[in-house]
Amino acid sequence: MRKTKKHCALGKLISKRLVDLEETQDWLAKTSKIQPCLISKYCTGNSIPSAQNIYKLAVTLEIDIDKILKAIMDEKEHKAS
């Protein structure tokens, strides 16, 4: 049986933007200079990006930092409830 990856709020935001840009997580890792394993952890909710990596994600994906922060906060609130 094949496991499907669960995406958290940040993961959904990243995935949607990658689809819009017609790019992959590998592209994001190379372009942003963030390790591929970290990109994967951000997408599955297993890690929260540092301030520096939040900035890199925002610049590379061309999205507002506030959207990334909101996705992180939404996930924290979801896990707390």
RADAJO-V922311 format. One record per pair of residues at least 24 apart in sequence whose C-alpha atoms are under 8 Angstrom apart, sorted by sequence separation. I is the first residue (numbers start at 1). J is the second residue. If there is no record, write none. Layout:
[[I J] [I J]]
//
This chain:
[[32 56] [48 72] [32 57] [15 43] [32 60] [14 43] [28 57] [31 60] [11 42] [12 43] [10 42] [11 43] [28 60] [10 43] [11 44] [28 61] [11 45] [8 43] [10 45] [7 43] [8 44] [9 45] [7 44] [8 45] [6 44] [7 45] [5 44] [18 61] [17 61] [14 61] [13 68] [10 68] [13 71] [10 71] [9 71] [10 72] [9 72] [9 74] [10 75] [9 75] [8 75]]
//
